[in-house]
Amino acid sequence: MALSEPKVLVISGIRERWKASERHNDAATMNGVEAWVYAMNGDYIGENTIAEKDIARYDIIICNTNEVYTPRRVEKLLRLCESRPAHTQWVTLIEGSASDYLIPSQKVRNLLQSSSLINCINRHSVPLFRALSSTPTEYIGIPYPLDEIARYRVPIEQRIKKVLCCGLLLKRWNDYYAAKSTGLAYYGYERGFSRKLRYMVKNWQTHRAVFNNKKAFQTIDAIYQDPQLEIRKLSSLHDYFSHNAYAWLWINLDERYTWGRYVLAAAALGIPIISTPSTGHAPELFPLTMVDTPFSLDKAAELAKMLVNDREFYQTVADYPLAKMDYLRPENMKNTLLSYLNI
């Protein structure tokens, strides 16, 4: 095996085992942690099924740390990281919102310290993780299938005067209030119920129902009390990109310090998005439609009206990002990661 082609494993929360070569069809839309499987032509194993003997077969482990503050989870990841063979490099990928990591935890710090490299997915968070351990820490992120997503792009003339509220409707409603003030039709998404145990518990806590796909929509109706709000069920990524490519604009008043896939998707599709600086992508890709905070509803509404009424402004915002996204392509991200690992 050539040094430039190490054997790579991605670990995350879904209980599965698969190889990049087995799921070619998913590569075109995969933009989460699993995108590293395709970028590295590697394997995936869910953390609930992985064992120490699996780790020994790989040169590089890329480990998703979402919900790492769950005691059993951090203990298992730390054990796997510390017991890996000397030749195996462990990349801790900081998933979720970086603000979660403000909570002191010795075990989380031990995991960071035991890693070979920390991959921050949020540019703002790098100083924190460099303070938490002596492990090399870089803002790298997640590969993005830019060219494949851009194929969903719809000419402006074919777009519909509708506003997408990016945040799930039961997660936050500031997007909705900004969208409502534009005078355009507006819509948003919610997940259907899942039979997986961890989601069943959340379903009961939120809806007092374990499996009833209508219940989530009924909960939204009861909270929002707005017959003009169109509620859509979240489904496949293909459906998401193909349907939302027709929207006139997206609103994403995100409070999280995370990767910001809504912003990346809007950029690839050439759709103006009103977003916040916390994800790090808005200042880079949509500086003209960025608001200061997730509470900047008046400014968001003002920008939205400009995007509706000023075609030249709309075109400028839509075209600005594409020339700035080359570094996100899977091959470029692969080379970046390998360079930080000195491979």
VOPAGU-2260 file (C-alpha; in pm, 1 decimal, decimal comma):
REM VOPAGU-2260
SITE   aa  ch    i         X         Y         Z
SITE  MET   A    0       0,0       0,0       0,0
SITE  ALA   A    1     139,6     337,4    -103,5
SITE  LEU   A    2     196,2     591,5     168,8
SITE  SER   A    3     -32,8     832,3     -16,1
SITE  GLU   A    4    -322,2     586,1       5,7
SITE  PRO   A    5    -359,8     490,8     372,3
SITE  LYS   A    6    -639,9     267,2     490,0
SITE  VAL   A    7    -900,6     491,4     654,7
SITE  LEU   A    8   -1191,6     422,0     888,7
SITE  VAL   A    9   -1466,7     667,8     982,8
SITE  ILE   A   10   -1645,7     610,2    1314,2
SITE  SER   A   11   -1982,9     769,1    1385,0
SITE  GLY   A   12   -2310,1     699,8    1562,8
SITE  ILE   A   13   -2513,6     501,2    1309,7
SITE  ARG   A   14   -2496,9     125,9    1372,8
SITE  GLU   A   15   -2367,1      11,9    1034,0
SITE  ARG   A   16   -2063,2    -127,3     854,2
SITE  TRP   A   17   -1993,8     -39,2     493,5
SITE  LYS   A   18   -1726,1      54,8     242,1
SITE  ALA   A   19   -1717,3     350,7       4,8
SITE  SER   A   20   -1709,8     106,9    -285,9
SITE  GLU   A   21   -2043,7     -39,6    -172,2
SITE  ARG   A   22   -2245,0     283,2    -171,2
SITE  HIS   A   23   -2151,2     480,1    -479,9
SITE  ASN   A   24   -2498,7     629,0    -516,3
SITE  ASP   A   25   -2477,3     812,4    -183,2
SITE  ALA   A   26   -2151,7     991,0    -265,8
SITE  ALA   A   27   -2318,7    1258,4    -479,5
SITE  THR   A   28   -2521,2    1403,7    -191,5
SITE  MET   A   29   -2328,4    1296,1     118,7
SITE  ASN   A   30   -2220,6    1610,8     305,2
SITE  GLY   A   31   -2202,0    1494,6     667,5
SITE  VAL   A   32   -1918,6    1321,0     851,6
SITE  GLU   A   33   -1961,1    1017,0     627,0
SITE  ALA   A   34   -1834,5    1226,3     333,8
SITE  TRP   A   35   -1485,9    1145,5     463,2
SITE  VAL   A   36   -1549,3     778,3     376,3
SITE  TYR   A   37   -1584,0     871,0       9,7
SITE  ALA   A   38   -1304,2    1128,4       8,3
SITE  MET   A   39   -1060,8     871,2     149,7
SITE  ASN   A   40   -1208,5     565,7     -28,3
SITE  GLY   A   41   -1238,4     418,4     318,8
SITE  ASP   A   42   -1469,5     222,7     546,4
SITE  TYR   A   43   -1737,7     310,8     798,8
SITE  ILE   A   44   -1817,7     137,6    1127,2
SITE  GLY   A   45   -2076,3     254,3    1377,3
SITE  GLU   A   46   -1939,0     308,4    1725,1
SITE  ASN   A   47   -2188,2      65,9    1879,7
SITE  THR   A   48   -2044,2    -222,2    1677,0
SITE  ILE   A   49   -1675,2    -135,6    1663,3
SITE  ALA   A   50   -1407,6    -323,4    1860,6
SITE  GLU   A   51   -1037,9    -274,4    1928,2
SITE  LYS   A   52    -950,0    -542,3    1672,7
SITE  ASP   A   53   -1119,0    -329,7    1404,2
SITE  ILE   A   54    -900,8     -28,4    1482,8
SITE  ALA   A   55    -579,6    -224,9    1429,4
SITE  ARG   A   56    -657,0    -272,5    1059,7
SITE  TYR   A   57    -639,2      96,7     974,1
SITE  ASP   A   58    -377,3     367,0     931,5
SITE  ILE   A   59    -613,5     658,1    1000,7
SITE  ILE   A   60    -923,7     674,6    1219,2
SITE  ILE   A   61   -1158,7     971,8    1174,3
SITE  CYS   A   62   -1391,3     978,0    1473,7
SITE  ASN   A   63   -1710,3    1182,3    1499,0
SITE  THR   A   64   -1749,3    1328,4    1849,0
SITE  ASN   A   65   -2114,1    1434,1    1836,0
SITE  GLU   A   66   -2276,3    1382,4    2179,8
SITE  VAL   A   67   -1932,2    1297,6    2320,1
SITE  TYR   A   68   -2041,7    1421,6    2661,7
SITE  THR   A   69   -2253,9    1108,2    2701,8
SITE  PRO   A   70   -2046,6     917,3    2963,7
SITE  ARG   A   71   -2054,0     576,0    2795,6
SITE  ARG   A   72   -1971,2     726,9    2460,3
SITE  VAL   A   73   -1666,4     924,8    2566,4
SITE  GLU   A   74   -1538,6     629,4    2769,1
SITE  LYS   A   75   -1557,3     394,7    2470,6
SITE  LEU   A   76   -1399,2     640,6    2228,8
SITE  LEU   A   77   -1120,5     716,3    2474,5
SITE  ARG   A   78   -1054,0     345,8    2526,0
SITE  LEU   A   79   -1036,6     283,0    2150,6
SITE  CYS   A   80    -815,8     586,0    2094,9
SITE  GLU   A   81    -570,0     499,3    2371,9
SITE  SER   A   82    -546,3     130,1    2276,5
SITE  ARG   A   83    -481,7     183,3    1905,6
SITE  PRO   A   84    -158,0      47,9    1752,1
SITE  ALA   A   85     138,4     282,8    1721,9
SITE  HIS   A   86     100,7     307,2    1343,6
SITE  THR   A   87    -265,3     421,8    1361,2
SITE  GLN   A   88    -333,3     794,6    1362,9
SITE  TRP   A   89    -652,5     909,8    1534,4
SITE  VAL   A   90    -831,4    1221,6    1405,6
SITE  THR   A   91   -1092,0    1359,7    1643,7
SITE  LEU   A   92   -1354,7    1543,0    1438,8
SITE  ILE   A   93   -1538,9    1799,8    1650,4
SITE  GLU   A   94   -1901,8    1741,2    1557,7
SITE  GLY   A   95   -2208,3    1924,6    1681,3
SITE  SER   A   96   -2188,4    2279,8    1809,7
SITE  ALA   A   97   -1849,9    2385,7    1948,3
SITE  SER   A   98   -2028,7    2563,3    2233,6
SITE  ASP   A   99   -2111,4    2218,1    2376,1
SITE  TYR   A  100   -1740,0    2177,3    2448,3
SITE  LEU   A  101   -1736,5    2474,2    2684,4
SITE  ILE   A  102   -1855,1    2234,1    2955,7
SITE  PRO   A  103   -1551,6    2110,9    3156,0
SITE  SER   A  104   -1482,0    1737,5    3118,2
SITE  GLN   A  105   -1158,4    1560,4    3200,5
SITE  LYS   A  106   -1250,4    1261,2    2984,3
SITE  VAL   A  107   -1320,6    1477,7    2681,9
SITE  ARG   A  108    -990,4    1654,8    2737,5
SITE  ASN   A  109    -815,9    1315,2    2765,2
SITE  LEU   A  110    -965,2    1211,0    2431,5
SITE  LEU   A  111    -836,7    1528,6    2269,7
SITE  GLN   A  112    -493,5    1484,0    2426,0
SITE  SER   A  113    -473,3    1119,8    2309,9
SITE  SER   A  114    -556,0    1207,4    1948,4
SITE  SER   A  115    -307,7    1257,9    1666,0
SITE  LEU   A  116    -497,7    1553,0    1519,3
SITE  ILE   A  117    -807,7    1755,1    1607,7
SITE  ASN   A  118   -1020,1    1855,8    1310,6
SITE  CYS   A  119   -1229,7    2159,6    1400,8
SITE  ILE   A  120   -1533,9    2208,7    1181,4
SITE  ASN   A  121   -1589,0    2564,3    1303,9
SITE  ARG   A  122   -1324,3    2830,7    1249,8
SITE  HIS   A  123   -1423,5    3026,8    1561,9
SITE  SER   A  124   -1357,5    2730,5    1791,3
SITE  VAL   A  125    -992,1    2665,1    1708,6
SITE  PRO   A  126    -847,4    2867,2    2003,0
SITE  LEU   A  127   -1057,7    2670,8    2251,9
SITE  PHE   A  128    -939,5    2330,7    2130,3
SITE  ARG   A  129    -580,0    2446,1    2109,8
SITE  ALA   A  130    -609,6    2545,5    2475,2
SITE  LEU   A  131    -760,7    2213,1    2580,0
SITE  SER   A  132    -471,7    1994,6    2464,9
SITE  SER   A  133    -128,0    1994,8    2304,8
SITE  THR   A  134    -259,2    1788,8    2011,0
SITE  PRO   A  135    -221,0    1965,8    1673,9
SITE  THR   A  136    -552,9    2138,2    1602,4
SITE  GLU   A  137    -662,6    2273,2    1265,2
SITE  TYR   A  138    -974,3    2411,0    1100,1
SITE  ILE   A  139   -1034,2    2154,4     825,1
SITE  GLY   A  140   -1401,3    2055,6     821,4
SITE  ILE   A  141   -1583,3    1803,6     605,8
SITE  PRO   A  142   -1555,7    1731,5     231,0
SITE  TYR   A  143   -1837,9    1870,8      23,2
SITE  PRO   A  144   -1956,6    1722,0    -311,0
SITE  LEU   A  145   -1972,0    2067,0    -466,0
SITE  ASP   A  146   -1996,6    1969,7    -831,9
SITE  GLU   A  147   -2267,1    1710,5    -768,8
SITE  ILE   A  148   -2482,1    1944,1    -557,3
SITE  ALA   A  149   -2437,8    2226,0    -810,1
SITE  ARG   A  150   -2611,3    2006,9   -1068,8
SITE  TYR   A  151   -2936,8    2065,4    -881,1
SITE  ARG   A  152   -2905,6    2438,4    -943,8
SITE  VAL   A  153   -3214,8    2599,9   -1101,3
SITE  PRO   A  154   -3200,9    2910,9   -1324,4
SITE  ILE   A  155   -3325,2    3219,2   -1144,7
SITE  GLU   A  156   -3607,2    3260,4   -1394,5
SITE  GLN   A  157   -3750,3    2923,8   -1287,8
SITE  ARG   A  158   -3743,0    2988,6    -915,2
SITE  ILE   A  159   -4056,5    3037,0    -709,5
SITE  LYS   A  160   -4110,1    3331,3    -475,4
SITE  LYS   A  161   -4093,5    3117,5    -161,5
SITE  VAL   A  162   -3870,7    3134,5     144,8
SITE  LEU   A  163   -3718,2    2825,7     307,6
SITE  CYS   A  164   -3688,2    2836,6     687,2
SITE  CYS   A  165   -3371,4    2629,4     722,9
SITE  GLY   A  166   -3390,3    2531,8    1089,2
SITE  LEU   A  167   -3623,5    2242,6    1171,0
SITE  LEU   A  168   -3949,3    2394,7    1285,0
SITE  LEU   A  169   -3938,4    2235,4    1629,4
SITE  LYS   A  170   -3571,8    2333,7    1679,0
SITE  ARG   A  171   -3603,5    2709,0    1632,2
SITE  TRP   A  172   -3858,6    2958,5    1505,2
SITE  ASN   A  173   -3658,3    3274,7    1445,7
SITE  ASP   A  174   -3616,1    3173,1    1078,3
SITE  TYR   A  175   -3995,9    3156,3    1051,5
SITE  TYR   A  176   -4054,8    3502,7    1195,4
SITE  ALA   A  177   -3802,7    3656,2     957,6
SITE  ALA   A  178   -3952,2    3468,5     661,1
SITE  LYS   A  179   -4307,2    3567,6     753,3
SITE  SER   A  180   -4221,4    3936,8     737,7
SITE  THR   A  181   -4102,4    3915,0     373,9
SITE  GLY   A  182   -4451,5    3898,9     225,2
SITE  LEU   A  183   -4356,7    3581,7      34,0
SITE  ALA   A  184   -4487,0    3230,9      91,3
SITE  TYR   A  185   -4275,4    3042,2     344,8
SITE  TYR   A  186   -4220,2    2682,3     446,2
SITE  GLY   A  187   -4005,6    2462,3     666,1
SITE  TYR   A  188   -3927,8    2104,0     758,0
SITE  GLU   A  189   -3965,6    1859,3    1041,5
SITE  ARG   A  190   -3843,9    1502,9    1080,9
SITE  GLY   A  191   -4078,5    1208,6    1073,1
SITE  PHE   A  192   -4080,8     969,6    1367,5
SITE  SER   A  193   -3806,6     708,3    1389,0
SITE  ARG   A  194   -3830,9     361,0    1543,0
SITE  LYS   A  195   -3475,7     386,1    1678,3
SITE  LEU   A  196   -3474,9     375,5    2057,8
SITE  ARG   A  197   -3294,9     706,5    2115,5
SITE  TYR   A  198   -3542,7     888,7    1891,5
SITE  MET   A  199   -3842,3     712,0    2043,8
SITE  VAL   A  200   -3748,3     854,3    2383,0
SITE  LYS   A  201   -3720,9    1205,3    2234,8
SITE  ASN   A  202   -4051,7    1157,0    2054,1
SITE  TRP   A  203   -4223,6    1076,5    2380,7
SITE  GLN   A  204   -4065,4    1371,9    2560,1
SITE  THR   A  205   -4167,5    1617,4    2286,0
SITE  HIS   A  206   -4495,3    1480,6    2155,3
SITE  ARG   A  207   -4617,4    1228,7    2415,4
SITE  ALA   A  208   -4620,9     977,3    2130,3
SITE  VAL   A  209   -4368,5     710,9    2031,1
SITE  PHE   A  210   -4449,9     655,1    1664,3
SITE  ASN   A  211   -4701,1     880,7    1493,6
SITE  ASN   A  212   -4577,6    1078,3    1192,9
SITE  LYS   A  213   -4877,7    1311,5    1205,7
SITE  LYS   A  214   -4804,7    1405,4    1567,1
SITE  ALA   A  215   -4498,1    1618,7    1486,8
SITE  PHE   A  216   -4700,8    1818,7    1234,1
SITE  GLN   A  217   -4985,3    1854,1    1484,6
SITE  THR   A  218   -4737,5    1982,2    1744,0
SITE  ILE   A  219   -4607,3    2242,0    1498,1
SITE  ASP   A  220   -4962,2    2350,5    1409,8
SITE  ALA   A  221   -5046,0    2391,1    1777,5
SITE  ILE   A  222   -4735,4    2599,5    1846,3
SITE  TYR   A  223   -4721,8    2819,5    1535,6
SITE  GLN   A  224   -5097,6    2857,9    1480,4
SITE  ASP   A  225   -5030,3    2978,6    1125,8
SITE  PRO   A  226   -5228,8    2821,9     839,5
SITE  GLN   A  227   -4997,0    2996,1     591,7
SITE  LEU   A  228   -4695,6    2795,1     711,1
SITE  GLU   A  229   -4626,8    2500,5     482,6
SITE  ILE   A  230   -4479,1    2207,5     674,6
SITE  ARG   A  231   -4278,2    1949,4     485,2
SITE  LYS   A  232   -4146,7    1615,5     605,3
SITE  LEU   A  233   -3770,2    1578,1     587,9
SITE  SER   A  234   -3677,8    1293,2     353,5
SITE  SER   A  235   -3379,7    1210,2     131,5
SITE  LEU   A  236   -3098,0    1449,6      48,1
SITE  HIS   A  237   -3184,6    1413,8    -320,3
SITE  ASP   A  238   -3537,5    1534,1    -250,8
SITE  TYR   A  239   -3411,6    1812,4     -27,0
SITE  PHE   A  240   -3177,0    1958,1    -288,5
SITE  SER   A  241   -3410,9    1908,8    -584,6
SITE  HIS   A  242   -3709,6    2068,1    -408,7
SITE  ASN   A  243   -3535,0    2356,6    -234,4
SITE  ALA   A  244   -3333,3    2457,9    -540,1
SITE  TYR   A  245   -3655,1    2626,6    -654,7
SITE  ALA   A  246   -3683,7    2852,7    -350,0
SITE  TRP   A  247   -3615,9    3223,5    -398,8
SITE  LEU   A  248   -3410,3    3253,2     -81,5
SITE  TRP   A  249   -3323,9    3067,2     239,0
SITE  ILE   A  250   -3317,3    3201,8     594,5
SITE  ASN   A  251   -3079,6    3040,8     843,3
SITE  LEU   A  252   -3053,9    3239,9    1167,1
SITE  ASP   A  253   -2833,4    2975,2    1325,4
SITE  GLU   A  254   -2707,8    3020,0    1680,3
SITE  ARG   A  255   -2469,1    2720,8    1669,1
SITE  TYR   A  256   -2091,6    2723,9    1623,1
SITE  THR   A  257   -2093,3    2433,5    1382,8
SITE  TRP   A  258   -2016,1    2341,9    1020,6
SITE  GLY   A  259   -2315,3    2512,2     860,2
SITE  ARG   A  260   -2429,8    2279,6     582,7
SITE  TYR   A  261   -2729,5    2499,0     500,2
SITE  VAL   A  262   -2492,8    2777,4     398,8
SITE  LEU   A  263   -2281,1    2541,3     188,5
SITE  ALA   A  264   -2587,0    2397,0      16,5
SITE  ALA   A  265   -2721,8    2742,9     -65,4
SITE  ALA   A  266   -2383,3    2842,7    -204,4
SITE  ALA   A  267   -2362,3    2533,3    -425,5
SITE  LEU   A  268   -2717,2    2590,7    -550,6
SITE  GLY   A  269   -2658,6    2961,4    -607,5
SITE  ILE   A  270   -2943,1    3060,9    -373,8
SITE  PRO   A  271   -2902,7    3367,5    -151,5
SITE  ILE   A  272   -2918,4    3276,8     216,6
SITE  ILE   A  273   -2951,6    3509,5     512,9
SITE  SER   A  274   -2736,0    3367,1     789,4
SITE  THR   A  275   -2528,1    3441,9    1097,7
SITE  PRO   A  276   -2148,8    3457,2    1140,1
SITE  SER   A  277   -2138,0    3168,8    1390,3
SITE  THR   A  278   -2103,2    2890,5    1132,6
SITE  GLY   A  279   -1803,6    3065,0     980,8
SITE  HIS   A  280   -1923,2    3012,3     624,3
SITE  ALA   A  281   -2153,5    3314,3     603,2
SITE  PRO   A  282   -1872,7    3575,3     629,9
SITE  GLU   A  283   -1682,2    3386,6     361,2
SITE  LEU   A  284   -1961,7    3302,5     117,5
SITE  PHE   A  285   -2252,3    3541,5     189,9
SITE  PRO   A  286   -2106,3    3857,1     345,9
SITE  LEU   A  287   -2375,7    4077,4     188,6
SITE  THR   A  288   -2661,7    3886,3     350,7
SITE  MET   A  289   -2515,5    3813,5     693,0
SITE  VAL   A  290   -2679,9    3944,2    1009,7
SITE  ASP   A  291   -2510,1    3996,6    1344,1
SITE  THR   A  292   -2701,8    3752,8    1563,9
SITE  PRO   A  293   -2978,1    3489,3    1545,8
SITE  PHE   A  294   -3208,5    3754,5    1691,9
SITE  SER   A  295   -3156,9    4007,9    1410,3
SITE  LEU   A  296   -3505,4    3958,0    1267,6
SITE  ASP   A  297   -3553,1    4314,6    1145,3
SITE  LYS   A  298   -3224,1    4313,2     955,2
SITE  ALA   A  299   -3302,5    3970,4     810,5
SITE  ALA   A  300   -3639,1    4094,5     686,9
SITE  GLU   A  301   -3476,4    4404,0     535,3
SITE  LEU   A  302   -3224,5    4191,9     346,7
SITE  ALA   A  303   -3495,1    3952,1     232,2
SITE  LYS   A  304   -3696,3    4238,4      82,9
SITE  MET   A  305   -3385,2    4360,6    -100,8
SITE  LEU   A  306   -3341,1    4012,7    -247,2
SITE  VAL   A  307   -3702,2    4018,7    -364,9
SITE  ASN   A  308   -3699,9    4368,9    -513,0
SITE  ASP   A  309   -3342,6    4419,2    -639,4
SITE  ARG   A  310   -3255,5    4170,7    -914,1
SITE  GLU   A  311   -2896,9    4294,5    -951,3
SITE  PHE   A  312   -2836,0    4251,0    -577,4
SITE  TYR   A  313   -2992,1    3904,3    -592,4
SITE  GLN   A  314   -2765,6    3799,7    -879,6
SITE  THR   A  315   -2454,8    3931,6    -704,4
SITE  VAL   A  316   -2533,1    3739,8    -385,5
SITE  ALA   A  317   -2616,7    3421,1    -575,9
SITE  ASP   A  318   -2298,5    3421,4    -786,6
SITE  TYR   A  319   -2049,0    3527,4    -519,7
SITE  PRO   A  320   -1974,3    3194,8    -341,1
SITE  LEU   A  321   -1890,9    2941,9    -613,4
SITE  ALA   A  322   -1541,0    3070,6    -687,8
SITE  LYS   A  323   -1454,2    3046,5    -316,9
SITE  MET   A  324   -1546,3    2680,5    -252,9
SITE  ASP   A  325   -1275,7    2486,8    -433,2
SITE  TYR   A  326   -1100,2    2387,5    -110,6
SITE  LEU   A  327   -1410,3    2189,8      -5,7
SITE  ARG   A  328   -1392,6    1942,6    -293,2
SITE  PRO   A  329   -1326,5    1587,9    -161,8
SITE  GLU   A  330    -986,1    1547,0    -326,6
SITE  ASN   A  331    -865,5    1881,0    -191,5
SITE  MET   A  332    -993,2    1803,7     157,8
SITE  LYS   A  333    -823,6    1465,0     147,0
SITE  ASN   A  334    -491,2    1625,0      58,2
SITE  THR   A  335    -533,3    1884,2     333,4
SITE  LEU   A  336    -597,3    1620,6     598,2
SITE  LEU   A  337    -305,0    1403,8     486,2
SITE  SER   A  338     -71,2    1703,3     489,9
SITE  TYR   A  339    -157,3    1775,1     854,7
SITE  LEU   A  340     -90,1    1410,3     935,9
SITE  ASN   A  341     245,0    1432,3     747,4
SITE  ILE   A  342     140,3    1160,6     502,1
